[in-house]
Amino acid sequence: MLQKLREKSSGWLAIAIVSVLIVPFALFGLDQYVVQRGDTYAARIQAPPTWWTSAPSWWPVSMAWDTQEISSDDFRERLEQSRQQQRAAEGAAFDNKAFESVDNKRRILDQMIDERVMRMAADRNGIAIGDAAVIETIQGLPEFQVDGKFDPQRYQLSLASLVPARTPVQFQQLVRESLQQSILAGRIAESSFVTKSELDRLLAMLGERRDVAFTLLPAPATDVGAVSADESQRWYKTHLREYRAPESVSIEYIELSAANLPGGAVDEAELLARYEKDKAKFVEGEQRLASHILIKVDPKADAAALKAAEQKATQLVVQARQAGAAPGSEPGASFAALARANSDDTGSKASGGDLGWISRDGSLVKPFEDALFAMQSGDITGPVKTDFGYHVIQLRELKAGQPMAFEQAREQMLRESGEADRERAFNALAGRLVDLVYKNPNSLAAAAQELNLQMQNAGPFTRGGGSGILVNPAVQRAAFSDTLIQDGTVSDPIEIAPNHTVLIRVKQHQPARAQTLAEVSDRVIAAVRGDRRDKAAQAAADTLLGRLNKGETLQAIATSQQLAVSNVPNIPRGAPVPSQQANEAFFSVPRPAAGKVSTGKVKLDDGTYVVFAISKVQPGDLTSMPAEQRTMLQQQFMQVNGQEAAESYVSALRNQMKAIVAEDRL
């Protein structure tokens, strides 16, 4: 046998075959056997070379393509940022299950792909963003400004508070990439225009009114019929993506908080000695009795509006000082009259601008507070610029700070002493806990037992799920990190708040997976029944619409089925009658021919159907629109057209490139 194999493999044909196979093995075959591939991308974007834009994507030409990846970590970071933003916006209404849906994840990933495509296009077109543009953009961001000016300290603190925290260099790079990826689409959007004929046509459409007759079909009865095994199996197979169990973890953790630790014993003699030593610290704050006049300015106002407001405030300062200096004038009376006549502060205008007694405690905006506490009694100053506008301020009276008696200062000293004692105890306990964990990094139980701390368990919970400390972004990142999942070790201390930390260990990890039919049987049956009910409702609407299209009137059909018909003449575009979806459907069908009707149906949010007939269309009257409104609408249409053009440009770029999505990593 071996002899025959040797003879067959030594001929010229065998040599030719082996020679051909050497090439692919030499180029890329061997690494498949000796190198373990560990792709971790969520999406891979490939673009043909600039010198051959129509290059095919097959090997070996594909080796010349420009390839970039969006890593799973980057996708997870963006996903968590979106989760936190949506949770903050929706509060208790936030639905984490809906957020974790495959469709929502794909939507977020598509945004990232679009951004990367635009950045690649900018690179390929030689577009670069200079340092000056980056600095100008950062300094113009309102979150980094104090009193309208860039503040380096706020900038540093804001970057440190980001999740994850960023260094200035990292943030500058993010801004640079953002500017680069938006510049092409932005320039396209800015180049949009609307001609007079286009504007006339759009305005005529916007002002259009239609005569509509419609009937609302009753919802079909709830489907309680049996669902066969075959029906369940078919539905399950065609909707597999809807029945995926998201990734989840179960953890054990120890939570340390200084607030839960006891304070030290109270020594009255020590408190009294401390009071005598630091008596100068225990003083009730100075208070000032003030009035003001506000000239309100919109934060988005232009330079001319700002200048006009400032000039008005300056004139009021002069008038208030002159009136107050007039012989026989009652102190404050003239200022109060000016405030009633001119102030835009609705809260104090009726009382002559009176703000009452004010302490320096940060309750007022800083520029106002700084100006007030720099004044002498009886002074009138201004204009003082704040985010609200320009202020004219009058200091009517001041009350100097008074020393606190020991009884008044005692509560403050007790509170400060207790906080210091708890902080010291927290630091000592946290240090001992970390030392014990480092000695045995695979368990929390031993450390908890030695320090008499409670070890708690949580889970299973999904990304973004859970409650309490589990929703903290830092805890989420640690719980779903590859290191803790694979090694089973205890995390480093995770800071929840000052003097409040937690150490966690992942006990169990369940990857995202497709649930079996048995696990989701109840959901599948409910979905099948819901689908049958929807189809029954649609069939009823189609039957009625078919009769309508054959020439029967809507009134006659409705009467035969004991349905009510609503006749609404001159309904305008956008009117929610009977709903917004219905109105959009009314205006989506063609104009009816003379003596005819245009018909249609629309499904409402509750699953019921509306069948309708349009009998008359009246275009909008262009002559009745003021020129100012026409100009404003033209600007809005230009913005809409520009946005659509930019989106079309991005879509065209994506069609030129190739995006590969790793669905299993979403």
C-alpha positions as CSV (number, residue, x, y, z in Angstrom):
1,M,0.0,0.0,0.0
2,L,2.7,2.5,1.0
3,Q,4.8,1.5,-2.0
4,K,1.8,2.3,-4.4
5,L,1.3,5.6,-2.6
6,R,5.0,6.5,-3.1
7,E,4.9,5.6,-6.7
8,K,1.7,7.7,-7.4
9,S,3.1,10.7,-5.6
10,S,6.4,10.8,-7.5
11,G,5.0,11.6,-11.0
12,W,5.0,14.9,-12.8
13,L,1.3,15.5,-12.1
14,A,1.8,15.2,-8.3
15,I,4.8,17.5,-8.5
16,A,2.7,20.1,-10.4
17,I,-0.1,20.0,-7.9
18,V,2.2,20.4,-4.9
19,S,3.9,23.3,-6.6
20,V,0.6,25.1,-7.0
21,L,-0.4,24.5,-3.4
22,I,2.9,25.9,-2.1
23,V,1.9,29.5,-3.1
24,P,-1.3,29.9,-1.0
25,F,0.3,28.1,1.9
26,A,3.3,30.3,1.7
27,L,1.3,33.5,1.6
28,F,-1.4,33.0,4.1
29,G,-2.1,29.3,4.8
30,L,0.3,28.4,7.5
31,D,-0.7,31.1,9.9
32,Q,-4.2,29.5,10.1
33,Y,-2.5,26.5,11.7
34,V,0.3,28.1,13.8
35,V,-1.4,31.4,14.9
36,Q,-4.5,31.5,17.0
37,R,-6.7,34.3,15.7
38,G,-8.5,36.5,18.3
39,D,-10.7,38.9,16.4
40,T,-12.4,41.3,18.8
41,Y,-13.9,43.8,16.5
42,A,-17.6,44.8,16.6
43,A,-17.4,46.1,13.0
44,R,-14.7,46.1,10.3
45,I,-14.8,48.8,7.6
46,Q,-12.9,48.3,4.4
47,A,-12.4,50.8,1.6
48,P,-10.9,50.3,-1.8
49,P,-7.5,52.0,-2.5
50,T,-7.8,55.6,-3.7
51,W,-5.8,54.8,-6.8
52,W,-8.4,52.1,-7.8
53,T,-11.8,53.0,-6.4
54,S,-13.5,50.1,-8.3
55,A,-11.1,47.5,-7.1
56,P,-12.7,44.1,-6.3
57,S,-12.7,42.8,-2.7
58,W,-11.4,39.3,-3.5
59,W,-7.9,38.2,-2.6
60,P,-5.2,39.2,-3.4
61,V,-6.6,42.7,-4.5
62,S,-8.3,43.0,-1.1
63,M,-4.8,43.2,0.5
64,A,-4.6,46.8,-0.9
65,W,-7.9,47.8,0.7
66,D,-7.8,50.2,3.7
67,T,-9.2,48.3,6.7
68,Q,-10.2,49.8,10.0
69,E,-12.0,48.3,13.0
70,I,-14.3,49.4,15.7
71,S,-13.3,47.3,18.7
72,S,-15.8,45.6,21.0
73,D,-14.5,47.7,23.8
74,D,-15.1,50.9,21.9
75,F,-18.6,49.7,21.1
76,R,-19.3,48.7,24.7
77,E,-18.1,52.1,25.9
78,R,-20.4,53.9,23.5
79,L,-23.2,51.6,24.5
80,E,-22.8,52.4,28.2
81,Q,-22.6,56.2,27.5
82,S,-25.9,56.0,25.5
83,R,-27.4,53.9,28.3
84,Q,-26.5,56.5,31.0
85,Q,-27.8,59.3,28.9
86,Q,-31.1,57.6,28.1
87,R,-31.5,56.5,31.8
88,A,-30.9,60.1,32.9
89,A,-33.4,61.5,30.4
90,E,-36.1,58.9,31.0
91,G,-35.7,58.3,34.7
92,A,-38.0,55.6,36.0
93,A,-39.5,55.1,32.6
94,F,-36.1,53.7,31.3
95,D,-36.6,50.2,29.9
96,N,-33.2,48.4,30.0
97,K,-34.6,45.4,28.2
98,A,-35.6,47.5,25.2
99,F,-32.3,49.2,25.3
100,E,-30.5,45.9,25.2
101,S,-32.4,44.8,22.1
102,V,-30.4,43.8,19.1
103,D,-32.0,46.5,17.0
104,N,-31.0,49.3,19.4
105,K,-27.4,47.9,19.6
106,R,-27.2,47.8,15.9
107,R,-28.5,51.4,15.7
108,I,-25.7,52.6,18.0
109,L,-23.1,50.5,16.1
110,D,-24.4,52.0,12.8
111,Q,-23.8,55.5,14.1
112,M,-20.2,54.5,15.0
113,I,-19.7,53.0,11.5
114,D,-21.0,56.2,9.9
115,E,-18.6,58.2,11.9
116,R,-15.7,56.0,11.0
117,V,-16.6,56.0,7.3
118,M,-16.7,59.8,7.3
119,R,-13.3,59.9,9.1
120,M,-11.8,57.5,6.6
121,A,-13.2,59.6,3.7
122,A,-11.6,62.7,5.3
123,D,-8.3,60.9,5.5
124,R,-8.5,59.7,2.0
125,N,-9.2,63.3,0.8
126,G,-6.3,64.7,2.7
127,I,-8.4,66.6,5.2
128,A,-6.6,67.3,8.5
129,I,-7.7,69.4,11.6
130,G,-5.1,71.8,13.0
131,D,-4.4,72.5,16.6
132,A,-5.8,76.0,16.4
133,A,-9.2,74.6,15.4
134,V,-9.2,72.0,18.2
135,I,-8.3,74.6,20.8
136,E,-10.9,77.0,19.5
137,T,-13.6,74.3,19.6
138,I,-12.7,73.2,23.2
139,Q,-12.6,76.8,24.5
140,G,-16.0,77.5,23.0
141,L,-17.7,74.6,24.7
142,P,-20.0,76.1,27.5
143,E,-19.4,73.2,29.9
144,F,-15.7,74.4,30.2
145,Q,-16.6,78.1,30.7
146,V,-17.1,80.3,33.8
147,D,-18.8,83.6,33.3
148,G,-18.6,83.1,29.5
149,K,-14.9,82.5,29.4
150,F,-12.9,79.3,29.2
151,D,-11.7,78.1,32.6
152,P,-8.7,75.7,32.6
153,Q,-9.6,74.4,36.1
154,R,-13.2,73.6,35.2
155,Y,-11.8,72.0,32.0
156,Q,-9.5,69.7,34.0
157,L,-12.2,68.8,36.5
158,S,-14.8,68.1,33.8
159,L,-12.4,65.7,32.0
160,A,-11.7,63.9,35.2
161,S,-15.4,63.4,35.8
162,L,-16.0,61.8,32.4
163,V,-16.8,58.1,32.2
164,P,-14.1,57.0,31.5
165,A,-11.9,59.9,32.6
166,R,-9.9,61.6,29.8
167,T,-6.6,63.4,29.8
168,P,-6.4,66.7,27.9
169,V,-4.4,65.0,25.1
170,Q,-7.0,62.2,24.8
171,F,-9.9,64.7,24.8
172,Q,-8.1,66.8,22.2
173,Q,-7.8,63.8,20.0
174,L,-11.5,63.0,20.3
175,V,-12.4,66.6,19.3
176,R,-10.0,66.4,16.4
177,E,-11.6,63.2,15.2
178,S,-15.1,64.6,15.6
179,L,-14.2,67.7,13.6
180,Q,-12.5,65.6,10.9
181,Q,-15.4,63.2,10.5
182,S,-18.0,65.9,10.4
183,I,-16.3,68.4,8.1
184,L,-17.3,66.9,4.7
185,A,-20.9,66.3,5.6
186,G,-21.1,69.6,7.3
187,R,-19.9,71.5,4.3
188,I,-22.4,69.6,2.1
189,A,-25.3,70.5,4.5
190,E,-24.2,74.2,4.5
191,S,-24.3,74.3,0.7
192,S,-28.0,73.6,0.5
193,F,-30.4,76.0,-1.1
194,V,-34.1,76.2,-2.0
195,T,-35.4,77.9,-5.2
196,K,-38.5,80.1,-5.3
197,S,-40.5,77.4,-7.2
198,E,-39.4,74.7,-4.8
199,L,-40.5,77.0,-1.9
200,D,-43.8,77.7,-3.5
201,R,-44.5,74.0,-4.0
202,L,-43.5,73.2,-0.4
203,L,-45.6,76.0,1.1
204,A,-48.6,74.9,-1.0
205,M,-48.2,71.4,0.3
206,L,-47.8,72.5,3.9
207,G,-50.9,74.6,3.7
208,E,-52.9,72.0,2.0
209,R,-56.3,70.9,3.4
210,R,-58.3,67.8,2.6
211,D,-61.9,66.7,3.1
212,V,-61.7,63.3,4.8
213,A,-64.3,60.6,5.7
214,F,-63.0,57.8,7.9
215,T,-64.2,54.9,10.0
216,L,-62.4,53.2,12.9
217,L,-62.6,49.5,12.8
218,P,-63.1,47.7,16.1
219,A,-60.3,45.6,17.4
220,P,-60.7,41.9,16.7
221,A,-61.4,39.6,19.7
222,T,-58.4,38.4,21.7
223,D,-57.0,35.2,20.2
224,V,-57.1,32.4,22.7
225,G,-57.0,29.6,20.2
226,A,-54.5,26.7,20.4
227,V,-51.0,27.2,19.0
228,S,-49.6,24.0,17.4
229,A,-46.0,22.9,17.9
230,D,-45.4,23.5,14.2
231,E,-46.6,27.1,14.5
232,S,-44.4,27.7,17.5
233,Q,-41.4,26.2,15.8
234,R,-41.8,28.3,12.6
235,W,-42.3,31.5,14.5
236,Y,-39.3,30.8,16.8
237,K,-37.0,30.0,13.8
238,T,-38.0,33.2,11.9
239,H,-37.6,35.4,15.0
240,L,-34.5,34.0,16.6
241,R,-33.0,37.4,17.2
242,E,-35.9,38.3,19.5
243,Y,-35.2,35.4,21.8
244,R,-31.6,36.0,22.7
245,A,-30.7,36.0,26.4
246,P,-28.3,38.9,27.0
247,E,-24.9,38.5,28.7
248,S,-25.2,38.3,32.5
249,V,-23.0,37.9,35.6
250,S,-23.5,37.1,39.2
251,I,-21.1,38.7,41.7
252,E,-20.2,38.7,45.4
253,Y,-19.1,42.0,46.9
254,I,-18.1,43.9,50.0
255,E,-19.3,47.5,50.3
256,L,-17.5,49.9,52.6
257,S,-19.0,53.3,53.4
258,A,-17.8,55.8,56.0
259,A,-21.4,56.8,56.6
260,N,-22.1,53.4,58.0
261,L,-19.2,53.4,60.5
262,P,-19.5,54.7,64.0
263,G,-18.0,58.0,65.1
264,G,-15.7,58.4,68.0
265,A,-16.8,59.1,71.6
266,V,-17.8,62.7,72.4
267,D,-15.5,64.5,74.9
268,E,-17.3,67.7,76.1
269,A,-14.1,69.2,77.6
270,E,-12.3,68.6,74.3
271,L,-15.1,70.2,72.3
272,L,-15.0,73.3,74.6
273,A,-11.2,73.6,74.3
274,R,-11.5,73.4,70.5
275,Y,-14.2,76.0,70.5
276,E,-12.1,78.4,72.5
277,K,-9.1,77.8,70.3
278,D,-11.0,78.2,67.0
279,K,-13.6,80.7,68.2
280,A,-12.9,82.9,65.2
281,K,-14.1,80.2,62.9
282,F,-17.5,79.9,64.5
283,V,-19.2,83.1,63.2
284,E,-22.6,83.5,61.7
285,G,-22.1,84.8,58.1
286,E,-22.5,88.4,57.1
287,Q,-25.9,89.2,55.5
288,R,-26.8,91.9,53.1
289,L,-30.2,93.5,52.2
290,A,-30.3,94.0,48.5
291,S,-32.5,95.0,45.6
292,H,-31.9,94.6,41.9
293,I,-33.2,95.5,38.4
294,L,-32.8,92.8,35.7
295,I,-32.5,93.6,32.0
296,K,-33.1,90.1,30.6
297,V,-31.0,88.9,27.6
298,D,-31.5,85.7,25.7
299,P,-28.3,83.5,26.0
300,K,-28.3,83.2,22.2
301,A,-28.8,86.9,21.6
302,D,-26.5,88.6,19.1
303,A,-24.0,91.3,19.8
304,A,-26.4,94.1,19.0
305,A,-29.0,92.8,21.5
306,L,-26.4,92.4,24.2
307,K,-25.1,96.0,23.6
308,A,-28.6,97.4,23.8
309,A,-29.4,95.6,27.1
310,E,-26.1,96.8,28.6
311,Q,-26.7,100.4,27.6
312,K,-30.2,100.3,29.1
313,A,-28.8,98.9,32.4
314,T,-26.1,101.7,32.4
315,Q,-28.8,104.3,32.0
316,L,-30.8,102.8,34.9
317,V,-27.6,103.0,37.1
318,V,-27.3,106.7,36.4
319,Q,-31.0,107.3,37.0
320,A,-31.0,105.4,40.3
321,R,-28.0,107.2,41.6
322,Q,-29.4,110.6,40.6
323,A,-32.8,109.9,42.2
324,G,-31.2,108.6,45.4
325,A,-29.0,111.7,45.7
326,A,-31.9,114.1,45.2
327,P,-32.8,116.3,48.3
328,G,-35.6,114.8,50.4
329,S,-35.7,111.5,48.5
330,E,-36.6,108.5,50.6
331,P,-33.8,105.8,50.6
332,G,-34.7,103.0,48.3
333,A,-38.0,104.4,47.1
334,S,-36.7,105.7,43.8
335,F,-34.8,102.5,43.1
336,A,-38.0,100.5,43.8
337,A,-40.0,102.6,41.4
338,L,-37.4,102.1,38.7
339,A,-37.4,98.3,39.4
340,R,-41.3,98.2,39.1
341,A,-41.1,100.0,35.8
342,N,-38.1,98.3,34.2
343,S,-37.1,95.0,35.8
344,D,-37.6,91.8,33.9
345,D,-37.4,89.7,37.1
346,T,-41.0,88.6,37.6
347,G,-40.2,87.3,41.1
348,S,-39.1,90.6,42.5
349,K,-40.5,93.3,40.2
350,A,-43.7,93.8,42.1
351,S,-41.8,94.3,45.3
352,G,-39.5,96.9,43.8
353,G,-36.7,94.5,43.1
354,D,-36.4,93.4,46.8
355,L,-34.3,90.3,47.2
356,G,-34.3,90.2,51.0
357,W,-31.4,89.4,53.3
358,I,-28.7,87.5,51.4
359,S,-25.8,85.4,52.8
360,R,-22.7,84.5,50.9
361,D,-23.5,80.8,50.5
362,G,-23.5,80.3,46.7
363,S,-27.3,80.6,46.4
364,L,-26.8,83.4,43.8
365,V,-24.8,83.3,40.7
366,K,-21.2,84.1,41.3
367,P,-20.8,87.4,39.4
368,F,-23.9,88.8,41.2
369,E,-22.7,87.6,44.6
370,D,-19.1,88.9,44.1
371,A,-20.5,92.3,43.1
372,L,-22.9,92.5,46.0
373,F,-20.3,91.6,48.7
374,A,-17.8,94.1,47.3
375,M,-20.3,97.0,47.8
376,Q,-20.7,99.5,50.7
377,S,-24.0,100.1,52.3
378,G,-26.1,102.5,50.1
379,D,-24.1,101.8,47.0
380,I,-25.7,101.2,43.6
381,T,-23.6,99.3,41.0
382,G,-24.0,97.9,37.6
383,P,-24.3,96.7,35.0
384,V,-23.4,93.2,36.3
385,K,-23.5,90.5,33.6
386,T,-24.8,87.0,34.4
387,D,-26.4,84.2,32.4
388,F,-29.8,85.9,33.0
389,G,-28.8,89.3,31.6
390,Y,-27.6,92.6,33.1
391,H,-28.3,93.6,36.7
392,V,-28.4,96.9,38.5
393,I,-27.8,96.2,42.2
394,Q,-28.6,98.3,45.3
395,L,-27.1,97.4,48.7
396,R,-29.6,98.9,51.2
397,E,-28.2,97.5,54.5
398,L,-25.6,95.1,55.8
399,K,-25.5,93.0,58.9
400,A,-22.1,92.0,60.2
401,G,-21.4,88.4,61.2
402,Q,-22.0,87.5,64.8
403,P,-19.9,85.1,66.9
404,M,-21.6,81.8,67.7
405,A,-22.2,80.7,71.3
406,F,-20.7,77.3,72.2
407,E,-24.2,75.8,72.2
408,Q,-24.6,76.9,68.5
409,A,-21.2,75.8,67.5
410,R,-21.4,72.4,69.3
411,E,-23.5,70.7,66.6
412,Q,-21.1,71.8,63.9
413,M,-18.1,70.6,65.8
414,L,-19.8,67.3,66.6
415,R,-20.6,66.8,62.9
416,E,-17.0,67.7,61.8
417,S,-15.5,65.4,64.5
418,G,-17.8,62.5,63.6
419,E,-16.9,62.9,59.9
420,A,-13.2,62.9,60.7
421,D,-13.5,59.9,63.0
422,R,-15.5,57.9,60.3
423,E,-13.0,58.9,57.6
424,R,-10.1,57.6,59.6
425,A,-11.9,54.4,60.5
426,F,-12.9,54.0,56.8
427,N,-9.3,54.4,55.6
428,A,-7.9,52.0,58.1
429,L,-10.6,49.4,57.4
430,A,-10.2,49.8,53.6
431,G,-6.5,49.4,53.9
432,R,-6.8,46.2,55.9
433,L,-9.4,44.8,53.5
434,V,-7.2,45.4,50.4
435,D,-4.2,43.8,52.2
436,L,-6.2,40.7,52.9
437,V,-7.6,40.5,49.4
438,Y,-4.1,40.8,47.9
439,K,-3.0,37.8,50.0
440,N,-5.9,35.8,48.7
441,P,-7.2,37.4,45.4
442,N,-9.5,34.6,44.5
443,S,-11.9,35.0,47.4
444,L,-13.7,37.7,49.4
445,A,-15.1,35.3,52.0
446,A,-11.9,35.1,54.1
447,A,-11.4,38.8,54.3
448,A,-15.1,39.4,55.2
449,Q,-14.9,36.8,58.0
450,E,-11.6,38.2,59.4
451,L,-12.9,41.8,59.4
452,N,-16.4,40.9,60.4
453,L,-17.8,42.5,57.2
454,Q,-20.9,41.4,55.4
455,M,-20.3,39.8,52.0
456,Q,-23.3,40.3,49.7
457,N,-24.4,38.5,46.5
458,A,-26.1,40.0,43.5
459,G,-27.3,38.7,40.2
460,P,-27.6,37.4,37.7
461,F,-27.9,40.9,36.1
462,T,-27.3,42.1,32.6
463,R,-25.3,45.1,31.3
464,G,-27.1,48.2,32.6
465,G,-29.3,46.0,34.8
466,G,-29.5,45.6,38.5
467,S,-30.1,48.3,41.1
468,G,-28.2,50.2,43.8
469,I,-24.4,50.0,43.3
470,L,-24.8,47.7,40.3
471,V,-25.9,50.5,38.0
472,N,-22.7,52.4,38.8
473,P,-20.8,52.6,35.5
474,A,-17.5,51.7,37.1
475,V,-19.0,48.6,38.8
476,Q,-20.6,47.6,35.4
477,R,-17.3,47.9,33.6
478,A,-15.5,45.8,36.2
479,A,-18.3,43.1,36.4
480,F,-18.2,42.6,32.7
481,S,-14.5,42.9,32.2
482,D,-12.6,40.0,30.6
483,T,-10.1,40.0,33.5
484,L,-12.6,39.4,36.3
485,I,-14.7,37.0,34.2
486,Q,-11.8,34.8,33.1
487,D,-9.6,34.9,36.2
488,G,-12.3,34.9,38.9
489,T,-10.2,37.4,41.0
490,V,-11.3,40.2,43.2
491,S,-11.4,43.6,41.7
492,D,-9.4,46.6,42.8
493,P,-11.4,49.0,45.1
494,I,-14.1,50.7,43.0
495,E,-15.0,54.2,44.2
496,I,-18.8,54.8,44.3
497,A,-18.4,58.2,46.0
498,P,-15.9,59.8,48.4
499,N,-15.3,57.4,51.3
500,H,-17.5,54.8,49.7
501,T,-16.0,51.9,47.8
502,V,-16.8,48.3,46.8
503,L,-14.8,45.3,45.9
504,I,-16.4,42.7,43.7
505,R,-15.7,39.2,42.4
506,V,-17.5,37.6,39.4
507,K,-18.9,34.2,40.6
508,Q,-20.7,33.2,37.4
509,H,-20.8,34.5,33.8
510,Q,-23.4,33.6,31.2
511,P,-22.5,34.7,27.7
512,A,-25.2,36.1,25.4
513,R,-27.0,33.1,23.8
514,A,-30.0,32.1,21.9
515,Q,-32.7,30.8,24.3
516,T,-34.3,27.5,23.5
517,L,-37.9,27.2,22.4
518,A,-38.7,25.6,25.7
519,E,-37.4,28.6,27.6
520,V,-39.4,31.1,25.6
521,S,-42.5,28.9,24.9
522,D,-45.0,31.3,26.6
523,R,-43.6,34.3,24.7
524,V,-43.7,32.5,21.4
525,I,-47.3,31.4,21.9
526,A,-48.3,35.0,22.9
527,A,-46.5,36.3,19.8
528,V,-48.2,33.8,17.5
529,R,-51.6,34.7,18.9
530,G,-50.8,38.4,18.6
531,D,-49.7,37.9,15.0
532,R,-53.0,36.1,14.2
533,R,-54.9,38.9,15.8
534,D,-53.0,41.5,13.8
535,K,-53.6,39.6,10.6
536,A,-57.3,39.3,11.3
537,A,-57.5,43.1,11.9
538,Q,-55.6,43.7,8.6
539,A,-57.9,41.3,6.7
540,A,-61.0,43.1,8.0
541,A,-59.5,46.5,6.9
542,D,-58.6,45.0,3.5
543,T,-62.1,43.7,2.9
544,L,-63.6,47.1,3.7
545,L,-61.1,48.9,1.5
546,G,-61.7,46.5,-1.3
547,R,-65.5,47.3,-1.3
548,L,-64.6,51.0,-1.2
549,N,-62.4,50.7,-4.2
550,K,-65.1,48.9,-6.2
551,G,-67.4,51.9,-5.9
552,E,-69.4,51.5,-2.7
553,T,-69.5,54.6,-0.5
554,L,-67.8,54.6,2.9
555,Q,-71.1,55.5,4.5
556,A,-73.0,52.6,3.0
557,I,-70.2,50.1,3.9
558,A,-70.1,51.4,7.5
559,T,-73.8,51.2,7.8
560,S,-73.9,47.6,6.7
561,Q,-71.3,46.7,9.4
562,Q,-72.8,49.0,12.1
563,L,-69.7,51.3,12.1
564,A,-69.6,55.1,12.6
565,V,-68.2,57.4,9.9
566,S,-66.6,60.7,10.7
567,N,-66.6,63.4,8.0
568,V,-63.9,66.1,8.6
569,P,-63.8,68.9,6.0
570,N,-60.7,71.0,5.5
571,I,-58.5,69.0,7.8
572,P,-55.0,70.6,7.8
573,R,-51.7,68.7,7.5
574,G,-50.4,67.6,10.9
575,A,-53.7,67.7,12.8
576,P,-53.9,64.6,15.0
577,V,-57.3,63.5,13.8
578,P,-57.9,60.8,14.9
579,S,-54.2,60.4,15.4
580,Q,-50.9,61.6,14.0
581,Q,-50.4,58.4,12.0
582,A,-53.8,58.7,10.5
583,N,-53.2,62.3,9.4
584,E,-49.9,61.3,7.7
585,A,-51.8,58.6,5.8
586,F,-54.5,61.1,4.8
587,F,-51.9,63.3,3.1
588,S,-49.9,60.4,1.6
589,V,-52.5,59.2,-0.9
590,P,-52.8,60.9,-4.3
591,R,-55.2,63.7,-5.1
592,P,-58.6,62.2,-6.1
593,A,-59.7,62.5,-9.8
594,A,-62.8,64.5,-10.5
595,G,-65.9,62.8,-9.1
596,K,-63.7,60.1,-7.4
597,V,-62.2,59.5,-4.0
598,S,-58.7,58.5,-3.0
599,T,-58.8,55.7,-0.4
600,G,-56.4,54.1,2.1
601,K,-56.0,52.4,5.4
602,V,-53.6,53.0,8.4
603,K,-52.8,50.9,11.4
604,L,-52.8,52.8,14.7
605,D,-50.6,52.2,17.8
606,D,-53.2,50.1,19.5
607,G,-53.4,47.7,16.5
608,T,-56.7,48.9,15.2
609,Y,-57.2,50.2,11.6
610,V,-58.7,53.3,10.1
611,V,-60.1,53.1,6.6
612,F,-60.6,56.5,4.9
613,A,-61.6,58.3,1.7
614,I,-60.3,61.7,0.5
615,S,-62.9,63.5,-1.6
616,K,-61.3,67.0,-2.0
617,V,-57.9,68.7,-1.8
618,Q,-57.4,72.4,-1.3
619,P,-53.8,73.7,-1.8
620,G,-52.3,76.2,0.6
621,D,-52.8,80.0,-0.1
622,L,-49.3,81.5,-0.8
623,T,-50.6,85.1,-0.9
624,S,-51.7,85.1,2.8
625,M,-48.2,84.3,4.2
626,P,-46.1,87.2,5.5
627,A,-42.7,87.7,4.0
628,E,-41.0,87.2,7.4
629,Q,-42.6,83.8,7.8
630,R,-41.8,82.9,4.3
631,T,-38.1,83.7,4.8
632,M,-38.1,81.7,8.1
633,L,-39.6,78.7,6.4
634,Q,-37.1,78.9,3.5
635,Q,-34.3,78.8,6.0
636,Q,-35.8,75.7,7.7
637,F,-36.3,74.0,4.4
638,M,-32.6,74.7,3.5
639,Q,-31.6,73.1,6.8
640,V,-33.7,70.0,6.1
641,N,-32.4,69.7,2.6
642,G,-28.9,70.1,3.8
643,Q,-29.3,67.4,6.4
644,E,-30.8,65.0,3.8
645,A,-27.9,65.8,1.4
646,A,-25.4,65.1,4.2
647,E,-27.1,61.8,5.1
648,S,-27.2,60.8,1.4
649,Y,-23.5,61.6,1.1
650,V,-22.7,59.3,4.1
651,S,-25.0,56.6,2.7
652,A,-23.1,56.8,-0.7
653,L,-19.8,56.6,1.2
654,R,-21.0,53.4,3.0
655,N,-22.0,51.9,-0.4
656,Q,-18.4,52.5,-1.7
657,M,-17.0,50.7,1.4
658,K,-17.6,47.4,2.9
659,A,-18.8,47.1,6.5
660,I,-18.7,43.7,8.3
661,V,-20.6,43.5,11.6
662,A,-19.8,40.8,14.2
663,E,-23.4,40.2,15.3
664,D,-22.3,37.7,17.9
665,R,-20.3,40.5,19.7
666,L,-23.2,43.0,20.1
